[in-house]
Amino acid sequence: IFNTIWPASLKTRFHFGPSEHAMFMSFIGVVYAFSQGFVAKRVIQFCGSERKVYVIMSCCAILGAGRYVAYYTLSIHIMYS
């Protein structure tokens, strides 16, 4: 649902066109790739495999809260951070 409404929301709030939307999605892809390829390994190693479920639940909660803030903010700087 979030991906379906995201382009319309960006266009309404920030007047994003196709090229701005493509750059934004590219940015999100790079950030996700970095977090999964670099950060996730270190977090799992630090927390240990026995707490892996709690790490995943925490990440889902943080992503959910971040998406909520990004969807309702009127600041493009907050949306990108």
C-alpha positions as CSV (number, residue, x, y, z in Angstrom):
1,I,0.0,0.0,0.0
2,F,2.8,2.4,0.9
3,N,4.5,2.1,-2.5
4,T,1.2,2.6,-4.3
5,I,0.4,5.9,-2.6
6,W,4.0,7.2,-2.4
7,P,4.2,8.7,-6.0
8,A,1.0,10.6,-5.6
9,S,2.0,11.8,-2.1
10,L,5.4,13.0,-3.4
11,K,3.7,14.8,-6.3
12,T,1.2,16.5,-4.0
13,R,3.5,17.6,-1.3
14,F,6.8,18.3,-3.1
15,H,5.7,18.6,-6.8
16,F,7.9,15.6,-7.7
17,G,7.9,14.7,-11.4
18,P,9.1,11.4,-12.8
19,S,12.8,12.3,-12.6
20,E,12.7,13.4,-9.0
21,H,10.7,10.3,-8.1
22,A,13.3,8.1,-9.8
23,M,16.1,9.9,-7.9
24,F,14.3,9.4,-4.6
25,M,13.7,5.7,-5.2
26,S,17.3,5.3,-6.2
27,F,18.4,7.0,-3.0
28,I,16.1,4.6,-1.0
29,G,17.5,1.6,-2.9
30,V,21.1,2.6,-2.1
31,V,20.3,3.2,1.6
32,Y,18.5,-0.2,1.9
33,A,21.3,-2.0,0.1
34,F,23.9,-0.4,2.4
35,S,21.9,-1.2,5.5
36,Q,21.3,-4.8,4.5
37,G,24.9,-5.4,3.2
38,F,26.9,-3.6,5.8
39,V,24.9,-2.5,8.9
40,A,22.8,-5.6,9.3
41,K,25.8,-7.9,9.5
42,R,27.4,-5.9,12.3
43,V,24.2,-5.5,14.3
44,I,23.5,-9.2,14.2
45,Q,27.1,-10.0,15.2
46,F,26.9,-7.5,18.0
47,C,23.6,-8.7,19.3
48,G,24.2,-12.4,18.7
49,S,22.1,-14.9,16.9
50,E,19.9,-15.6,20.0
51,R,18.5,-12.1,19.9
52,K,18.1,-12.0,16.1
53,V,14.2,-12.0,16.4
54,Y,14.3,-8.9,18.6
55,V,16.6,-7.1,16.2
56,I,14.2,-7.9,13.3
57,M,11.2,-6.7,15.3
58,S,13.0,-3.5,16.3
59,C,14.0,-2.8,12.7
60,C,10.4,-3.3,11.5
61,A,9.1,-0.9,14.2
62,I,11.7,1.7,13.3
63,L,11.0,1.4,9.5
64,G,7.2,1.7,10.2
65,A,7.7,4.8,12.3
66,G,10.0,6.3,9.7
67,R,7.6,5.7,6.9
68,Y,4.8,7.3,9.0
69,V,6.9,10.4,9.6
70,A,8.1,10.5,5.9
71,Y,4.6,10.2,4.6
72,Y,3.1,13.0,6.7
73,T,6.0,15.5,6.8
74,L,6.0,18.7,4.7
75,S,9.8,19.0,5.0
76,I,11.8,17.4,2.2
77,H,14.8,17.3,4.5
78,I,13.0,15.2,7.0
79,M,11.6,12.9,4.3
80,Y,15.2,12.2,3.1
81,S,16.5,11.6,6.6
